[in-house]
Each structure stands twice: as structure tokens, then as C-alpha cells.
Amino acid sequence: MDKIEKATIYAGAAHAAVGQFRKYTGEPYITHPLAVSRLVQAYGGCDDMIAAAILHDVVEDTAITIDDIRREFQLPIANMVDSLTDVSKKEDGSRAVRKGKDRDHTSAGSYGAQFIKCADMMHNAHSIIEFDKKFAKVFMSEKKQLLDVMYKVKDTDIWRDAQTYVDDYFNGV
């Protein structure tokens, strides 16, 4: 079994074990990381990046730890997942403070992690804009701030398309 198949089975089982579904659609949660991985692949991401995209929410949303990911997958994959995992906690303060802390963590992440974050942002933005117009303005403002600090991928098509997505939202396109 290759790393992408392994990541798909691993993440699918982890998300299913906690009974996780997509907020707006009720679909099994694994549909989101798989969609993100397809975007990563479409924009030319390598197999490690595709596997990390599939695993990107496992540590945040399930009982799986980053140490579990390190044991099961290669270090580059685990490092990307670690960089994609939010570090803020509720007790850190307001949403703005927490998102700032998470933004700093992502901006320190690798090229691969930032590449995946662009795909994650685009997939989440699509759902949020469609199903939660009130929250969309907050979410898209946060993503604009995040894109501003993702220097490692600023010269890529995926970053430009994510930026266009944000710009089009604020320009009413």
C-alpha cells in the first residue's frame, strides 16, 4: 500500500471513529481532506503533500496525536501535518488572538504545509460562502490575513488562486 492509500484509510478511520461529519452538508468528514488532497494534486503537489493533505485535520479533530502520525508516516508528512494543526486553545483569548497564534504557526511552516493550507482554505471557503454568509466575512478576512504571511508559496499558482478567491469574495464577484 502506498502512502496516499495508507493516509486515506488512516484518516477515514480516525474521522469516522469520532463520528465526524461536515458541518454544512452532513457528509462524512473524510470528504473534506480528500477534496483538499485532490486540489493539492491538481496544483502539482508531491505524494508526501497529498498524504499530508489527507491527514491535515486528524490531530485537531480526533484522538490521533502528532506522535501517532510520526510513527505511522514519514517525517516530512508528519512535519506538514504538525504545521497544519492549530496550536491555539480556547483559553488563549478571543478568536482574533487565537487565529493570530495559528497564523504565526502556519507562516513558520514549510512550503508543503503552506501549499496544503491554500487548498484547505479554498475548499472550506467554498462551503462557508455557500452555507454561512454571515460567518463568511469573518472567515475570508482571516484567510486574507493568512495568505499575507504565507511567503513560501507566494509565487505559486495555488497561492495566486487562493488570493483571487479572497479578492473575488470581497469584490462581490
SULBELUR-V610184 format. One line per field, one symbol per residue. phi: phi as a letter, one per 30 degrees, with the letter a starting at -180 (. if undefined). A space follows every 50 residues. Layout:
phi = ???
//
This chain:
phi = .ddddddddddedddddcidbdeccideeedddddddddeddcjddeddd ddddcdcdddcbddcdddddddbdeeddddeedddecdbeddkdeddddd ddddddddddeeddeddddddddddeddddcbeddeddedddddddedcc ddcdccddddddddedddedcid
//
